[in-house]
């Protein structure tokens, strides 16, 4: 998985507009004015008597559920440990052959610093962004890395403590303040982090690093220099945006971001033009093309990405909920934002389909049982249907398992953590578009003969959908786990395709690379004991004809101190190794990346 930094700029007035009891705020005001000892305990006790708040703190702890039975997993602690940056390029030792037609920078992003002074981050998604570059030219490779010079990073360095809160870590009040000032700060919403550690994105010809808050940073992909900080809210009314935009062939970008206000919580689809009007532009011209109301305005869904076909944006409203009130109260209690995420398995997952050209929401309500997804594989249209492929699981507790304490465990304790993590599998849904009041009830309206996925019309016009599994049926369940899916994006995104690539998760992080032939239902695997490959990135050959004509790039890391990190190059068609470029540097396991051709 990767960073799910959910910093929301939710003001008190916005929460009031979400129908929070006025009594709640009167109590806060009285308590702030009070300076008696034990006031926080008194405050929490009073909250228990406010209608509708009991469940925030009194829920019983669920019994641990196990999803596998692995033993003897290798300790990952060195891969979630602070490292030094390598700002000057160092040559890599090439073994095998790296094709000379590959020219450019393979860029990676992820956490690289997990503490400041004696303050330590709690969650994998909290660490400071470390940008990596593998420069490839004429069969040779050089490596360098630099910490993103975000405001969060700089002020944390200056104060030598964690000043800015992250997803799972709440910054403590300034120890130089008196008791009353520290207490009062508990009721102030934290500043949003600009620690953009998730991915690289392209807008209007510029390269940015991104997370899920309102801030991105423009960077130079050649030098890894941090340039301009960009605020989404200066251009459109959103409280953040995903780190996974989609692109039309002409470069037009689409993204999604939430907004919270007097009209409740809404999911907004954003369109960004392909080119800037002048050289100083950043997100100029960005527009909200559609705004989807949340099924529950007080508890909107968390989403990490969305899908896009040639003519439609597909948003998946899943029952992993952002409890806005709980997020606010957890701030007062000294808890991280991650504890404001709740999994509601009795709720349905809803597919929202939006026409890219008109911004109109499709009137049919497509539903299925509760599932969790972080990344979609692809979506395309055929004979009046949208075919939607994604990696998903039936339990939403996975995001809470990736705290640093868990990732640094070893022995039986590590095995138990892995066995407790829900596993994600590739699945396909088929969504018929041409549904009317005349469409029959209780009949499968999927007319595509090659997919057993169903879409059955129920009462009130709801279309109930079931999925088709996309994995190799001969594999064991643990071998079917797949995340960080990638395709030949430039030529097949939004189009019918046959191959996807991903990481196998026989560990808490990716421990293999996979190539799936959807039609044949056959999987090819690259795996090397003690090594952990990053998300695979497909680069097409210059004269590619077939879908899998190209190479796969992956940064392979290891916790073993006597082994080197390396850039792996696979032939995408045969899924065999062409070459590797070894780097004598310890690199933490990261999230996402891209290839930037030169």
C-alpha positions as CSV (number, residue, x, y, z in Angstrom):
1,X,0.0,0.0,0.0
2,X,1.1,3.4,0.2
3,X,0.5,6.8,2.0
4,X,-3.0,7.6,2.9
5,X,-2.3,11.0,4.5
6,X,-5.8,12.2,5.3
7,X,-5.2,15.7,6.5
8,X,-8.5,17.5,6.2
9,X,-9.0,21.2,6.7
10,X,-12.2,20.9,8.6
11,X,-13.0,24.0,10.5
12,X,-15.4,24.2,13.5
13,X,-17.9,26.0,11.3
14,X,-17.8,23.2,8.7
15,X,-18.5,20.6,11.4
16,X,-21.4,22.7,12.8
17,X,-22.8,22.8,9.3
18,X,-22.6,19.0,9.3
19,X,-25.3,19.2,12.1
20,X,-23.0,18.6,15.1
21,X,-24.7,19.4,18.4
22,X,-24.3,23.0,19.5
23,X,-24.0,21.6,23.0
24,X,-20.7,20.1,21.9
25,X,-19.2,23.5,21.2
26,X,-20.6,25.1,24.3
27,X,-18.8,22.5,26.3
28,X,-15.6,23.1,24.4
29,X,-15.8,26.8,25.1
30,X,-16.4,26.3,28.8
31,X,-13.5,23.9,29.0
32,X,-11.1,26.1,27.2
33,X,-12.0,28.9,29.6
34,X,-11.4,26.6,32.5
35,X,-8.0,25.9,34.0
36,X,-8.8,23.3,36.6
37,X,-6.9,20.1,36.7
38,X,-8.2,17.0,35.0
39,X,-10.2,19.1,32.6
40,X,-9.6,16.8,29.6
41,X,-11.0,13.8,31.6
42,X,-14.0,15.8,32.5
43,X,-14.5,16.8,28.9
44,X,-14.4,13.2,27.6
45,X,-16.8,12.1,30.4
46,X,-19.3,14.8,29.3
47,X,-19.1,13.7,25.7
48,X,-20.4,10.2,26.7
49,X,-23.8,11.8,27.5
50,X,-24.2,13.7,24.3
51,X,-26.6,11.9,22.0
52,X,-25.0,10.1,19.1
53,X,-21.4,10.2,20.5
54,X,-21.4,7.1,22.7
55,X,-20.1,4.8,19.9
56,X,-17.1,7.0,19.3
57,X,-15.2,5.7,22.3
58,X,-17.2,2.8,23.8
59,X,-16.9,0.3,20.9
60,X,-15.6,-3.0,22.0
61,X,-12.4,-4.3,20.4
62,X,-13.0,-6.9,17.7
63,X,-11.5,-10.3,18.0
64,X,-8.5,-10.6,15.6
65,X,-9.3,-12.4,12.4
66,X,-6.7,-14.3,10.4
67,X,-6.6,-14.4,6.6
68,X,-3.5,-16.7,6.1
69,X,-1.1,-19.0,8.0
70,X,2.4,-18.0,7.0
71,X,5.5,-18.8,9.1
72,X,9.1,-17.7,9.2
73,X,8.7,-14.3,7.5
74,X,11.9,-12.2,7.1
75,X,12.1,-9.1,9.3
76,X,11.6,-5.9,7.4
77,X,12.8,-3.4,10.0
78,X,15.7,-2.1,7.8
79,X,13.2,-1.2,5.1
80,X,11.3,1.2,7.4
81,X,14.3,2.8,8.9
82,X,15.7,6.4,8.4
83,X,18.4,6.7,5.7
84,X,20.6,9.5,4.5
85,X,19.9,11.1,1.1
86,X,22.3,10.7,-1.8
87,X,22.2,14.1,-3.5
88,X,25.2,13.4,-5.8
89,X,24.7,10.7,-8.5
90,X,26.6,7.4,-7.9
91,X,27.2,4.9,-10.7
92,X,25.5,1.5,-10.4
93,X,27.1,-1.8,-11.2
94,X,25.3,-3.3,-14.2
95,X,24.8,-7.0,-14.5
96,X,23.3,-8.4,-17.7
97,X,22.1,-6.0,-20.4
98,X,20.0,-2.8,-20.0
99,X,18.6,-2.0,-23.5
100,X,20.2,1.2,-24.9
101,X,16.8,2.5,-26.2
102,X,15.8,3.1,-22.5
103,X,16.7,6.7,-21.9
104,X,15.3,8.7,-19.0
105,X,14.7,8.8,-15.3
106,X,13.0,6.1,-13.3
107,X,11.5,8.0,-10.3
108,X,10.4,6.6,-7.0
109,X,8.7,8.2,-4.0
110,X,8.1,7.1,-0.4
111,X,9.1,7.6,3.2
112,X,12.7,8.0,4.1
113,X,12.8,9.6,7.6
114,X,10.8,8.2,10.5
115,X,11.8,10.4,13.4
116,X,12.9,13.9,14.5
117,X,14.9,14.1,17.7
118,X,13.1,11.8,20.2
119,X,9.8,12.1,18.4
120,X,8.9,9.1,16.3
121,X,6.3,8.6,13.6
122,X,3.6,5.9,14.3
123,X,2.6,4.9,10.8
124,X,4.3,3.9,7.6
125,X,2.5,6.6,5.7
126,X,3.9,9.3,8.0
127,X,7.6,9.3,7.1
128,X,9.2,12.3,5.3
129,X,9.2,12.1,1.5
130,X,12.4,10.8,-0.1
131,X,12.6,11.1,-3.9
132,X,14.7,8.6,-5.8
133,X,16.1,8.7,-9.3
134,X,17.6,6.0,-11.4
135,X,19.0,7.8,-14.5
136,X,19.3,5.4,-17.4
137,X,21.3,6.2,-20.5
138,X,23.2,4.1,-23.1
139,X,22.9,1.0,-20.9
140,X,24.4,2.6,-17.8
141,X,22.6,3.7,-14.6
142,X,23.3,6.3,-11.9
143,X,21.4,6.7,-8.7
144,X,20.6,9.6,-6.4
145,X,18.0,10.7,-3.9
146,X,16.9,13.8,-2.1
147,X,14.4,14.6,0.6
148,X,11.5,16.8,-0.5
149,X,12.1,20.2,0.9
150,X,8.5,20.5,2.1
151,X,7.5,23.0,4.8
152,X,6.7,20.1,7.1
153,X,10.2,18.6,6.6
154,X,12.0,22.0,7.1
155,X,10.1,23.0,10.2
156,X,10.6,19.5,11.7
157,X,14.3,19.7,11.0
158,X,14.5,23.2,12.5
159,X,12.7,22.3,15.7
160,X,14.2,18.8,15.8
161,X,10.8,17.4,16.7
162,X,7.6,16.5,14.9
163,X,5.7,19.8,14.5
164,X,3.3,18.9,11.7
165,X,0.8,16.1,12.2
166,X,0.7,13.2,9.7
167,X,-1.8,10.4,9.0
168,X,-1.0,8.3,12.1
169,X,1.0,10.7,14.2
170,X,-0.4,13.8,16.0
171,X,2.1,16.5,16.6
172,X,2.4,17.3,20.3
173,X,2.0,20.9,21.5
174,X,5.1,23.1,21.7
175,X,6.7,22.1,25.1
176,X,7.7,25.8,25.5
177,X,4.1,26.8,25.9
178,X,2.4,26.9,29.3
179,X,-0.2,24.4,30.4
180,X,-3.2,26.5,29.3
181,X,-1.7,27.2,25.9
182,X,-0.9,23.5,25.3
183,X,-4.5,22.5,26.4
184,X,-6.1,25.2,24.2
185,X,-4.0,23.9,21.2
186,X,-5.9,20.6,21.4
187,X,-9.0,22.3,20.1
188,X,-7.2,24.0,17.1
189,X,-7.3,22.1,13.8
190,X,-3.8,21.1,12.8
191,X,-2.1,22.6,9.7
192,X,-2.3,20.3,6.7
193,X,0.9,18.5,5.9
194,X,2.6,19.1,2.6
195,X,4.7,16.0,2.9
196,X,4.1,14.7,-0.6
197,X,5.4,11.1,-0.3
198,X,2.9,9.1,-2.4
199,X,3.5,9.5,-6.1
200,X,4.7,11.6,-9.1
201,X,2.0,13.2,-11.2
202,X,2.0,15.4,-14.4
203,X,-0.2,18.5,-14.9
204,X,0.1,20.9,-17.8
205,X,3.5,19.6,-18.7
206,X,5.0,19.9,-15.2
207,X,6.1,17.2,-12.8
208,X,4.8,17.2,-9.2
209,X,5.1,15.0,-6.1
210,X,1.7,14.5,-4.5
211,X,0.0,13.1,-1.5
212,X,-3.8,13.4,-0.6
213,X,-3.9,16.9,1.0
214,X,-4.4,20.2,-0.8
215,X,-0.7,20.6,-1.3
216,X,1.7,19.3,-4.0
217,X,5.2,20.3,-4.9
218,X,6.5,21.0,-8.4
219,X,9.9,19.2,-8.8
220,X,12.6,19.0,-11.4
221,X,12.8,15.3,-12.5
222,X,16.4,15.8,-13.7
223,X,17.8,17.3,-10.5
224,X,15.2,16.3,-7.9
225,X,15.1,20.0,-6.9
226,X,12.0,21.0,-4.9
227,X,10.5,24.0,-6.6
228,X,7.0,25.5,-6.2
229,X,4.5,24.5,-3.5
230,X,1.0,24.4,-5.1
231,X,-2.3,24.6,-3.2
232,X,-5.3,23.0,-4.9
233,X,-7.7,25.2,-2.9
234,X,-6.4,28.4,-4.6
235,X,-7.9,27.1,-7.9
236,X,-10.9,25.0,-7.0
237,X,-13.0,24.4,-3.9
238,X,-11.6,21.1,-2.7
239,X,-10.0,20.0,0.6
240,X,-7.5,17.7,-1.1
241,X,-7.0,15.5,-4.2
242,X,-5.7,12.0,-4.9
243,X,-2.2,11.2,-6.0
244,X,-3.5,9.1,-8.9
245,X,-4.9,11.3,-11.7
246,X,-5.9,9.8,-15.1
247,X,-5.0,11.2,-18.5
248,X,-6.6,11.5,-21.9
249,X,-4.3,10.9,-24.9
250,X,-4.1,14.7,-25.4
251,X,-2.8,15.2,-21.9
252,X,-6.0,16.4,-20.3
253,X,-5.9,15.2,-16.7
254,X,-8.7,14.1,-14.4
255,X,-8.6,13.8,-10.6
256,X,-10.9,13.7,-7.6
257,X,-11.1,15.7,-4.4
258,X,-13.4,16.0,-1.4
259,X,-15.1,19.1,-0.2
260,X,-16.9,19.7,3.2
261,X,-19.3,22.6,3.7
262,X,-22.8,23.7,4.2
263,X,-24.0,21.3,1.5
264,X,-22.4,18.4,3.2
265,X,-19.6,16.2,2.0
266,X,-19.1,15.9,-1.7
267,X,-16.8,14.0,-4.1
268,X,-15.6,16.3,-6.9
269,X,-14.3,15.2,-10.3
270,X,-11.7,17.7,-11.5
271,X,-10.5,18.4,-15.1
272,X,-7.1,20.0,-15.7
273,X,-6.3,21.3,-19.3
274,X,-3.3,19.6,-21.1
275,X,-1.3,22.8,-21.6
276,X,-0.7,26.0,-19.6
277,X,-1.6,29.4,-21.1
278,X,1.8,30.8,-19.9
279,X,5.0,29.5,-18.4
280,X,4.0,30.6,-14.8
281,X,0.8,28.6,-14.7
282,X,0.4,25.6,-12.4
283,X,-3.2,24.4,-12.0
284,X,-4.7,27.3,-13.8
285,X,-7.8,26.3,-15.8
286,X,-8.7,23.4,-13.4
287,X,-12.4,23.0,-13.1
288,X,-14.8,20.8,-11.1
289,X,-16.8,19.0,-13.8
290,X,-19.1,17.1,-11.4
291,X,-19.9,17.0,-7.7
292,X,-21.3,13.8,-6.2
293,X,-23.0,14.0,-2.8
294,X,-21.8,11.5,-0.2
295,X,-24.3,8.8,0.8
296,X,-23.6,9.9,4.4
297,X,-22.5,13.6,4.6
298,X,-21.1,13.1,8.1
299,X,-19.1,10.0,7.2
300,X,-17.9,10.3,3.6
301,X,-15.9,7.4,2.1
302,X,-12.1,7.3,1.9
303,X,-10.8,6.7,-1.5
304,X,-7.2,6.5,-2.8
305,X,-7.9,6.5,-6.5
306,X,-10.7,6.1,-9.2
307,X,-11.1,4.5,-12.6
308,X,-11.6,6.0,-16.1
309,X,-12.7,4.6,-19.4
310,X,-12.8,6.4,-22.7
311,X,-16.0,8.3,-21.9
312,X,-16.7,7.8,-18.2
313,X,-15.2,8.4,-14.8
314,X,-16.0,5.6,-12.3
315,X,-15.9,6.5,-8.7
316,X,-16.1,3.7,-6.0
317,X,-17.8,4.8,-2.8
318,X,-16.7,2.2,-0.4
319,X,-17.6,1.7,3.3
320,X,-14.3,2.8,4.7
321,X,-15.6,5.9,6.3
322,X,-14.0,9.2,7.4
323,X,-15.9,10.0,10.6
324,X,-15.5,13.8,10.6
325,X,-16.6,14.2,14.2
326,X,-14.4,11.4,15.4
327,X,-11.4,12.9,13.6
328,X,-12.0,16.2,15.4
329,X,-12.5,14.6,18.8
330,X,-9.4,12.4,18.3
331,X,-7.4,15.5,17.8
332,X,-8.5,16.6,21.3
333,X,-7.8,13.2,22.7
334,X,-4.2,13.3,21.2
335,X,-5.0,10.6,18.6
336,X,-3.9,10.4,15.0
337,X,-6.3,10.9,12.1
338,X,-6.0,7.2,11.2
339,X,-8.3,6.5,14.2
340,X,-11.1,8.4,12.5
341,X,-11.3,5.8,9.7
342,X,-14.0,3.2,10.4
343,X,-14.8,0.1,8.4
344,X,-18.6,-0.4,8.0
345,X,-19.0,-3.9,6.5
346,X,-22.8,-3.8,6.7
347,X,-22.9,-1.0,4.2
348,X,-22.8,-1.5,0.4
349,X,-20.2,-0.3,-2.0
350,X,-21.6,2.0,-4.7
351,X,-20.3,2.6,-8.2
352,X,-20.9,6.1,-9.5
353,X,-20.6,6.6,-13.3
354,X,-20.0,10.1,-14.6
355,X,-20.0,11.2,-18.3
356,X,-16.6,12.9,-19.0
357,X,-18.1,15.1,-21.7
358,X,-21.2,16.3,-20.0
359,X,-20.5,15.9,-16.3
360,X,-23.8,14.1,-15.8
361,X,-24.1,11.3,-13.2
362,X,-25.6,8.1,-14.6
363,X,-29.0,7.7,-13.0
364,X,-28.6,4.0,-12.2
365,X,-27.4,3.1,-8.7
366,X,-24.8,0.3,-9.1
367,X,-24.2,-1.6,-5.8
368,X,-22.3,-4.6,-4.5
369,X,-21.3,-6.0,-1.1
370,X,-18.7,-4.1,1.0
371,X,-15.2,-4.3,-0.2
372,X,-12.0,-2.2,0.0
373,X,-9.9,-1.1,-2.9
374,X,-6.9,1.2,-3.2
375,X,-6.0,0.8,-6.9
376,X,-7.9,0.1,-10.0
377,X,-6.3,-1.8,-12.8
378,X,-8.3,-0.5,-15.8
379,X,-11.8,0.3,-17.1
380,X,-13.1,0.1,-20.7
381,X,-16.3,0.1,-22.6
382,X,-17.7,-2.7,-24.8
383,X,-21.2,-3.2,-26.2
384,X,-23.0,-0.9,-23.8
385,X,-21.1,-2.0,-20.7
386,X,-18.2,-0.7,-18.6
387,X,-15.8,-3.4,-17.6
388,X,-14.1,-2.4,-14.4
389,X,-11.0,-4.2,-13.0
390,X,-9.4,-3.6,-9.6
391,X,-7.6,-5.1,-6.7
392,X,-9.8,-5.4,-3.7
393,X,-10.6,-7.4,-0.5
394,X,-13.6,-8.0,1.6
395,X,-12.3,-6.5,4.8
396,X,-11.3,-2.8,5.3
397,X,-9.1,-3.2,8.4
398,X,-5.8,-3.4,6.3
399,X,-5.0,0.3,6.6
400,X,-4.7,0.1,10.4
401,X,-2.2,-2.8,10.3
402,X,0.7,-0.8,8.7
403,X,2.0,1.1,11.6
404,X,5.7,1.1,12.0
405,X,5.7,-1.0,15.2
406,X,4.1,-3.8,13.2
407,X,6.4,-3.5,10.2
408,X,9.5,-3.8,12.5
409,X,8.4,-6.9,14.3
410,X,10.1,-10.3,13.7
411,X,9.5,-13.9,14.4
412,X,6.1,-15.2,15.4
413,X,4.9,-11.6,16.1
414,X,5.6,-10.6,12.5
415,X,3.9,-13.8,11.2
416,X,0.8,-12.9,13.2
417,X,0.6,-9.4,11.8
418,X,0.8,-10.7,8.2
419,X,-1.8,-13.4,8.8
420,X,-4.1,-10.7,10.2
421,X,-3.9,-8.4,7.1
422,X,-6.7,-8.9,4.6
423,X,-5.4,-10.0,1.2
424,X,-6.3,-8.1,-2.0
425,X,-7.2,-10.0,-5.2
426,X,-7.8,-8.9,-8.8
427,X,-11.5,-8.8,-9.7
428,X,-13.7,-7.7,-12.5
429,X,-17.1,-6.0,-12.4
430,X,-19.4,-5.4,-15.4
431,X,-21.7,-2.4,-15.3
432,X,-24.4,-2.3,-18.0
433,X,-25.1,1.3,-19.2
434,X,-28.4,1.0,-21.0
435,X,-30.8,0.4,-18.2
436,X,-34.3,1.8,-18.1
437,X,-37.6,1.4,-16.2
438,X,-38.4,-1.3,-18.8
439,X,-35.4,-3.4,-17.9
440,X,-36.5,-6.6,-16.2
441,X,-36.0,-7.3,-12.5
442,X,-34.1,-10.3,-11.1
443,X,-32.3,-11.0,-14.3
444,X,-28.6,-10.7,-15.1
445,X,-28.3,-7.7,-17.5
446,X,-24.6,-8.4,-18.3
447,X,-24.8,-9.7,-21.9
448,X,-21.0,-10.1,-22.4
449,X,-20.5,-13.8,-22.9
450,X,-16.9,-13.9,-21.8
451,X,-17.5,-12.6,-18.2
452,X,-19.5,-14.4,-15.5
453,X,-19.8,-11.2,-13.5
454,X,-23.5,-10.4,-12.9
455,X,-25.6,-7.2,-12.7
456,X,-29.1,-7.9,-11.6
457,X,-31.8,-5.2,-11.4
458,X,-33.5,-5.1,-8.0
459,X,-36.3,-3.1,-6.5
460,X,-36.1,0.7,-6.8
461,X,-33.9,0.4,-9.9
462,X,-30.8,-0.7,-8.0
463,X,-28.4,-2.9,-10.0
464,X,-26.8,-5.5,-7.7
465,X,-23.4,-6.5,-9.0
466,X,-21.1,-9.5,-8.4
467,X,-17.5,-9.9,-9.5
468,X,-15.5,-12.2,-11.6
469,X,-12.1,-13.3,-10.2
470,X,-9.1,-12.5,-12.5
471,X,-6.5,-14.6,-10.9
472,X,-5.0,-18.0,-12.0
473,X,-7.4,-20.6,-10.5
474,X,-4.5,-23.0,-10.0
475,X,-2.6,-20.8,-7.6
476,X,-2.9,-21.0,-3.8
477,X,-4.9,-18.2,-2.2
478,X,-1.7,-16.5,-0.9
479,X,-0.1,-16.6,-4.4
480,X,-3.2,-14.7,-5.8
481,X,-2.6,-11.6,-3.7
482,X,-1.9,-8.7,-5.9
483,X,-1.4,-4.9,-5.4
484,X,0.2,-1.9,-7.1
485,X,-1.3,-2.9,-10.5
486,X,0.1,-1.4,-13.7
487,X,-0.7,-1.7,-17.4
488,X,0.6,-0.4,-20.7
489,X,-1.1,2.9,-19.7
490,X,-0.2,5.2,-22.6
491,X,-1.8,2.8,-25.1
492,X,-4.3,0.8,-23.2
493,X,-5.8,2.8,-20.4
494,X,-9.6,3.1,-21.0
495,X,-9.3,0.4,-23.7
496,X,-9.8,-3.3,-23.9
497,X,-6.6,-5.0,-22.8
498,X,-5.2,-8.4,-21.8
499,X,-2.1,-7.9,-19.5
500,X,-1.6,-6.3,-16.1
501,X,1.4,-6.3,-13.9
502,X,1.7,-6.0,-10.1
503,X,3.4,-6.9,-6.9
504,X,2.6,-10.2,-5.2
505,X,2.1,-9.8,-1.4
506,X,3.5,-12.9,0.3
507,X,4.7,-10.5,2.9
508,X,3.6,-7.2,4.4
509,X,5.2,-5.5,1.4
510,X,5.6,-6.7,-2.2
511,X,7.9,-9.8,-2.4
512,X,7.4,-10.7,-6.0
513,X,6.4,-9.3,-9.4
514,X,3.5,-10.6,-11.4
515,X,2.3,-10.6,-15.0
516,X,-1.3,-11.7,-15.5
517,X,-2.7,-12.9,-18.8
518,X,-6.4,-12.2,-18.3
519,X,-7.7,-14.2,-21.3
520,X,-5.6,-17.3,-20.6
521,X,-5.8,-16.8,-16.8
522,X,-2.1,-17.6,-16.5
523,X,0.4,-15.7,-14.3
524,X,4.1,-15.3,-14.6
525,X,6.2,-14.5,-11.5
526,X,9.6,-13.0,-10.8
527,X,10.8,-13.6,-7.3
528,X,14.1,-13.7,-5.5
529,X,14.5,-14.7,-1.8
530,X,15.2,-11.8,0.5
531,X,14.4,-9.1,-2.0
532,X,11.3,-6.9,-2.2
533,X,10.4,-5.3,-5.6
534,X,8.6,-2.0,-5.9
535,X,5.5,-1.3,-8.0
536,X,6.3,-2.4,-11.6
537,X,6.4,0.3,-14.3
538,X,5.8,-0.6,-17.9
539,X,7.8,1.2,-20.6
540,X,6.8,0.4,-24.2
541,X,9.4,-0.4,-26.8
542,X,10.0,2.3,-29.4
543,X,8.5,0.2,-32.2
544,X,6.0,-1.7,-30.1
545,X,3.2,-3.5,-31.9
546,X,1.8,-5.9,-29.3
547,X,0.4,-4.9,-25.9
548,X,3.3,-6.4,-23.9
549,X,6.2,-5.2,-26.2
550,X,8.4,-3.4,-23.7
551,X,10.2,-3.7,-20.4
552,X,9.3,-3.6,-16.7
553,X,11.2,-1.4,-14.3
554,X,11.2,-2.0,-10.5
555,X,13.4,-0.9,-7.7
556,X,14.3,-4.0,-5.6
557,X,15.3,-3.5,-2.0
558,X,16.5,-5.8,0.7
559,X,16.8,-5.8,4.5
560,X,19.9,-7.9,4.2
561,X,23.0,-5.7,5.0
562,X,25.3,-7.8,2.8
563,X,23.2,-7.3,-0.3
564,X,22.6,-4.4,-2.6
565,X,19.5,-2.6,-3.7
566,X,19.1,-2.8,-7.5
567,X,17.1,-1.5,-10.4
568,X,15.6,-4.5,-12.1
569,X,14.8,-4.6,-15.9
570,X,12.5,-7.4,-17.1
571,X,11.4,-8.3,-20.6
572,X,7.6,-7.6,-20.3
573,X,6.7,-10.3,-22.8
574,X,8.7,-13.2,-21.4
575,X,8.9,-11.7,-17.8
576,X,12.6,-12.8,-17.7
577,X,15.4,-10.6,-16.4
578,X,17.4,-8.6,-18.9
579,X,19.6,-6.9,-16.5
580,X,20.0,-5.2,-13.1
581,X,21.9,-2.2,-11.8
582,X,23.2,-2.6,-8.3
583,X,23.5,0.4,-5.9
584,X,25.4,0.2,-2.6
585,X,22.7,2.1,-0.7
586,X,20.0,1.1,1.7
587,X,16.7,2.3,0.3
588,X,13.4,2.1,2.3
589,X,10.4,0.4,0.7
590,X,8.3,3.1,-1.0
591,X,5.0,3.6,-2.7
592,X,4.7,4.8,-6.3
593,X,6.8,6.1,-9.2
594,X,7.0,6.8,-12.9
595,X,9.4,6.7,-15.9
596,X,10.2,10.1,-17.3
597,X,11.8,9.7,-20.8
598,X,14.5,12.1,-21.9
